[in-house]
């Protein structure tokens, strides 16, 4: 597990585009309380498969970070979860644009037990 502080105490979350693997290591050594590799808004649709593969490779090389996955209403959600579930060094996932508890439950069902899920509520509807 990471030497960073617990997520509930984190004050700074550094998001890094998932399609910019050259930025992963500098982010990981930054003073940010938490580092998040972003597979969602920061990555254009055409780049998502490559970004996902780059994120997986980085974790398999010893990286430690969070991953922001695409929201559950997109076709990318399941692919993101399949790619990151159980990766060594995965500190948790951020679930973008969450609209219901069912989306959180469905996400948890696809991840190993005790994987942290940080729910992002981005709409008032």
Secondary structure, 3 states (H helix, E strand, C coil): CCCCCCHHHCCCEEEEECCCHHHHHHHHCCCCCEEEEECCCCCCHHHHHHHHHHHHHHHHCCCCEEEEECCCCCCHHHHHHHHHCCCCCEEEEEECCCCCHHHHHHHHHCCCCCCCEEECCCCCC
